[in-house]
Amino acid sequence: MPWTKPKLTRLQEALREAYPDAECALDHGDPFQLVAATILSAQCTDARVNLVTPDFFTKYPNASALAEANLSEVEALIRSTGFFHNKAKNLIGMAQALVSRHGGQVPSDPVLLGKLPGVGQKTANVVLANAFGVPALAVDTHIFRVARRLGLSDAKTPEKVEADLCRQFRKQDWIELHHQLIFHGRRSCHAQRPACHGCPLLDLCEVGHGRADDPHTGSKVHAQAIGGQPHVRTSKPRISGPQRIVSLVPSVTELLVRWGLATRLVGRTRYCVEPKWIRNTVPALGGTKDPDLKALRDLQPDLVILERDENSKATAEALEAAGIPWIGLKVRSIADCVAALRLLGKRLGVEAEAQREADEIDAARKLKTPKGPRTLVLVWKDPWMSAGPGTYLGDLLHRSGFDPLGGDLYPAHSDGNLERLRPEVVLLPSEPYRFTTRHRAELQKRFPWARVLQVDGRALTWYLSRTLEGLALLRELRAGMDLTPE
């Protein structure tokens, strides 16, 4: 199906709905920092770059400082990003060029920017768009893959894909589109196992429906990725298990959609917001602790799913009194996740999917990890609260090579008690409290000896649906802390 203007408009509307938070993933405070971070991001994840840049920018806050840097010292700081010999040379060369040609300032002219050492077309476009607001559409591996799968381009090079995209979309939309397509590639349209089931763009994708070969793999998408595992399409819908399910747990709601049970969901809490399109298709029934029980009863569900720590005992008692079947999960460890997946799979009639995910998580949790460092993970402010041993997040930290501090479960802390913990690492998840860069700066002053890092809260706290993602994130952080210079 050709990409007409109305269809392109539908695509942009779907991307805006699915990824309202799409923005540059590289942490930076000015154009110089963005140029340096983008050079470091070549053949490296943005998450790893964001681990490296705080120390790097502390030592080299501007072009003048970096221009006089010792090559081996720069290599030691950026080693974990890979290809660090070439990157170090390019970084120093870039800084020296800025000092000698542009008074230490990053030029906003694309020609001058492109002549800096280590700055190609992609880097120049990223900097122009994010530092200066100049319309540009840099095509990275994610955009290259997504654009070709969607049929927006059949070009074989990033440069030609960029030209095709720029020809089809308005110039004022390029920056927004750049971030949205990257987010889609990272969160849904994965390289080897695209999560086609539940994809917000599925209605617009011939590859996702199996009507066209996947240009990335050269074959049809016969199996759609469901939580990292293949979900084989069948011509007959599943009929076993409950057919009218209310989920009062955000991560469980996301999991059920991934298992292909979206049509069985008849109710959720207002915090069950993933995948995003579910907000428009499944009615919200109040909050986690205070669901609208009358509205819930009116839906006549044949199963309600709770989690004993997230949802209240009063809710369970009200369901019992109304004769509504319910499951009360209890997830305080990764082992609990494995058990919960198997229980849900059996109860919902999707044992094969559940067993595959349970086995994968069980294998991942048993991998040996190094010991330490002492880590404080904060989950609330005013008062400060941390997640310690005896919690799912605490176990996730422990299994990833971190030593969680702060006491059992979720203790509250005074400022004095917080400082007496003497953490080596402080993690600030974006959920349940929305910690920001301002909080990070405040805590870095409080703990000048520690690494203070912002992390994806859903990866760390959404058990079951994102347990593997959380383990991968924390283990990547831990691996970066182990590295030492050659």
Secondary structure, 3 states (H helix, E strand, C coil): CCCCHHHHHHHHHHHHHHCCCCCCCCCCCCHHHHHHHHHHCCCCCHHHHHHHHHHHHHHCCCHHHHHCCCHHHHHHHHHHHCCHHHHHHHHHHHHHHHHHHHCCCCCCCHHHHHCCCCCCHHHHHHHHHHHHCCCCCCCCHHHHHHHHHHCCCCCCCHHHHHHHHHHHCCHHHHHHHHHHHHHHHHHCCCCCCCCCCCCCCHHHCCCCCCCCCCCCCCCCCCEEEECCEEEECCCCCCCCCCCCEEECCHHHHHHHHHCCCHHHEEEECCCCCCCHHHHHCCCECECCCCECHHHHHHCCCCEEEEECCCCCHHHHHHHHHCCCCEEEECCCCHHHHHHHHHHHHHHHCCHHHHHHHHHHHHHHHCCCCCCCCEEEEEEECCCEEECCCCCHHHHHHHHCCCEECCCCCCCEECHHHHHHCCCCEEEEECCCCCCCHHHHHHHHHHCCCCEEEEECHHHHHCCCCCHHHHHHHHHHHHHHHHCCCC
